[in-house]
Amino acid sequence: MESAVERNRAFAAAGGHRDAAVFPNLGLFVITCCDPRVDPAHVLGLGLGDAIVVRNFGGRVTPEVINDVAFIGQLAESVLPDGPLFEVAVIHHTQCGTGALADDAFRRRYAERIGADESTASTPSSTPRRPSRATSSASNPPPPSLRASPCPGTSTTSARGSYRRLPPRTKPQMRSSRGDRVMTRPHREETVVGDSRSASESSEQVLRSLYEAFNARDIDAVLAAMSDDVDWPNAWEGGRVRGKEAIRAYWMRQWTEIDPHVEPVAITTRADGRVAVDVNQVVRGLDGNLLSEGLVVHVYTLNGGWITNMDVEEPQDR
């Protein structure tokens, strides 16, 4: 703490605060995680007064955060009724600590610590605290599930420190708790899949990055490209799994038994719009012994930039 206080004294003495603006210079409202590795001042190069920043664990857009956006929107309308508007950037990152909530024991201990019902709470940023004189369980209704993993937002930062946009599900329609539309500029259509480049080129780049993430066991980065109700093959145990958390659980089980490595060899877009990836699949035991190696075909269905379905085919099936 003393080091931070000394830095503040130097900042105040230099007068760095004197010309700071009330409204963000970049017209930007950033919602991101508390993780110190993704400080917006560093990863986005923000200076004092450049942006409004709200941080919570997981970078969650909770009702309270939406009300904060509504508040600054109200201020903007009062002072600048004709604009300019501002953009809201929701930034998530790989290797997020909230992934620990996928562990049943951790989640149970965390729920006990904060006095919440494990089945009716979500992440650290949206879990109700113990009722007090200032806040009650009635004024802070519990969100649906503590099992929720970091969800995709406008963008993500990776372990390498780089930033990339994720495809939006819909154009943002942020509303306050009263239902009033928040004054924000429509999100630019800068997406990884389905942007100004050709669809096949964009899909190939995204899919190659997802295979890299899978091989690095960066599960959040892979799940971030999928729809919530994604349909996925359980090629290891048989059958299929549905939803991102089911896929997470499937992969976690798999990685405790085997060590798969998948390398895309060729990527093509079929006439029906699905994307086929020829994959060299190498499976080893945890002791490093080779169990199998061969070519398989992964066929992806994408909708609005999100992966909604994947099938596994043998090469001759095509």
N, C-alpha and C positions, 0 to 999 in steps of 0.2 A: 504493500500500500504506500509506503514512504516514497518509493521510486515514482509511483504515479502522481503523488502530490507534488514532488519536485518538478516533474514535467509540466504539471498544471501551472505552477508558479512561473516557469519559463514562458509558457504559452501566454499567460495573462500579461507578463511584463513586455512581451514583444508586440502586444496589441493585435494578435491574430484574430480576435473576435469582433473587432470594431465594425467591419463592413459586411458582416454576415447577413444574408437575406432571410426573411421569414419564409418566403415561398422558394422551393428548391430551384436552383439555377438550371438544372437539367430537366426540370419538369418530370421528376421521377420519384415514385414512392416504392421503396424496396421492402419486401417481406422475405426474411430468410432465417436461417438457423442460428442458434446461439454458439455453435461450434467455433472456437477461436481460429480455426484454420480457414474459415470462410468469411472473415471480416470484410464487409463491402468496401471499406476505405482502402483496402489493399487489393482485393481480387478485382474490383471495378475501378480502382484508381480514383475514388471519390474524395473531393476536398470538402472543407467546411462549407455548409450551405448548398452543396450540390444536390442532395437528395434527402427525403424523409426516410428513415430506416426504422422498421419494426422487426425485432428479433425474438424468436421463441424456439424451444426445442422442436426440431423437425420442420421449421419454417411453415407452420400451419396457418391456414386462413380460417381462423375461428370466428364466431359471431362477434367477439370483442374486437378483433382485428378489422373486420368489415365495418364496424361502427367507427373505428379510428379513421378509416378511409373516407367514410361518410362525413366525419367531422371536418377533415381538411378540405373535402369537397364543398362543404357549406361555407367555410372560410373563403375559399377561392371564389365561389359564386357571389359572396357579399362584397368582396374587394374588386374582383374582375368578372363582372357578369357576362362579358362577351368572350371570356377566355384569356389566355390560352388554357387548355385543359392539361391534365398530367397523366402519365402512364403509370400503371402498377406492374411491377416486376416481381413475380414469385420465384425465388431461387432456392433450389434444393441442391444437395451434393451427395456424392458417393461416400461410402464408409460412414454413414450417419449413425450416431450412437443410439438413436431411437430404434434401430434394428434389434436392439437387445430385448425389446418388448415382444418379439416373436418367441422368446423363450418363456415357457409356462411358469417356471419357478421364479425367474426375475420379475415377470409381470405380476405375479401373486404377491411377492414381497413389496414391490413398489406400490401396489394398490393398498396393501395394509399400512404402509408408511404414511400415505396421504389420506387415509380414511375413506377410500373410494371402493365401490363394488367393482371387482375385476371385470365383470361382464358388461358393465355400463359406463366404462370410461375409455378414453382413447389414448392420446399421447400426453407427455408432460405439459404441453402448452394448452391442452384443451380438457384436462382432467380437473374436476371440481375439487377445491380444497375442503378441509373440514369446515362445516358451517360456523360462522362467527357472528358477532353483532353487525359487522359491516356487510357480510355476504352470507347468504343462506342457500341451501340446496334448492329452494324454490326459485331463487333469482338466477341460479347457475345450473340449469338442467343438464344432466349428464349426457354426453354424446354417446353414439351407439356402441363402439367396441374398442377395447384396449389393444386388440390384436392388429389394429391398422398400422401398416408400414408407411414410410415416407412416400407420399403420392407425387406423381409428376406434376410440375407446374410449368411456368413459362420457360424455365431454363434450369440447367444443372451445371455444377462444377465438378470436375473429376479429381482423382487423387493426384493427377499431374498438374493441377492448378488451372487447367483450361476451362473455358466456358462454352457451352453450346446451347442452342435453343431446342426445346422439345416441341413436338407438334401439339397445338391446342385442340382440345376436344370440341369446344364450341367457342364462339366469340364471347368474351367475358361479359356477364351481366351481373355485376356486383350490386347488391342491395343492402341497405342497413336493416337493423332489426325491425324497423317500422315499415319496410318494404319500399322505401324511397330509392330510386336509382342513384347510384353514386356517380359523381361527375368525373369521368375518366375518359381519356382518349381511346378509341378502339385499338385493339392490339394489331400491330402490323403483322402481315402474313409472312413472317420469316420463319419457316418451319424446316425441320430436317427432312421430312418426307412430304412431297407435294408442294414444294416451293417453286421459284422461278426456273429451277433446273428441271431437266426431264425427270419424270417419276422413276424411271429405271435407274438413273444415275444416283438419285437421292436415296432410293431404297437400298442400293448396293452399299453405299457408304455407311448407312445406318446399320445394316445387318452385319457388315464386317466389324464395326465397332462393338456390336453386341456379342459376337463370338469372342472377341478379345476380352470383353468384360467377363463372360462366362468362364473362360480359361483362367482368368485372374481371380475367380470366385467372388467377383464384385456383383453380388446378387441384386442389390438395389438398382444398379445401373441398367441391368437387363430388364427387370420388372417395370422400370419407369417407362419403357417403350410399349408396354402392353395395356390393353383395355382392362377395366376392372373385372369383367366377366370372360376373360380370355379362355379359350378352349385349347387344351394342351395334351399331347400324348404322353402317357407314362410308359415309355419304351423299355424301361428297366424292369418294372414289376408287372406291367400289363394294364390295359385299360386306359382311361383318360382322367385328367384332373381339370377342374374348372375354377378360375379365379386366381389372382396373383398370390394370395396367401397359401392356397393349396399347392401352387407351383413351388413356392418357397419351401414349404414343408417337404415336398417330394425331393427337391434337390438336396436339402440338408440331410435327409435320410440317405440318399444316394452317395453323397460325399463322405459319409462315415464308413462306407463299404468299398467303394471303388474310386479311382481317380481318372475320370474321362477328360480327353482333350479333343476338341473339334476344330478343324481348320477348313474354312471355306475355300474350295478350289475354283468353282465357277458359279456365277449368279446370272440367271436369266428370268425375264418376265414373260409369262405365258399369255396366250391369247385371251384367257378369261380374267387376266389382271393379277392372278396370283404370282408370287415370286418363288422360283425354285432355286435352291442352293445345293450344289454338289459339295458334299462334306467328307473330308478324310477323317474318320473317327478312330481314335486310338484310346483303348481302355486298359488301364493298368490296375493292379491291386495296390493297396496302400503300402505294400512292401516293395513296389516298383516293378514287379514281374508283369510282363505283357500278357493280357488276357485275350484281347482281340484287336484286330485292325482291319479296316475296310472302308469302302465308299458307300455312303447312304445319301438319300436326297431328302432335304427338309423343304416343305412347301408351305409358304406363308400366305395368309389372307390379311390384307391391311384395309382398314376402313377409317378414313379421315386422318391417316398418318399413324394410327394405332394398330398394333398387331392384335388381331382378334381370334386367330386360329392358326394352328400349325399341325401338319401331318407329316409322317415319316413314310417314305417310299423306298423300295429297292430300285437301283438304277434302271433295271429293265422295265419297270412299271411305267416309265415315261413313254 
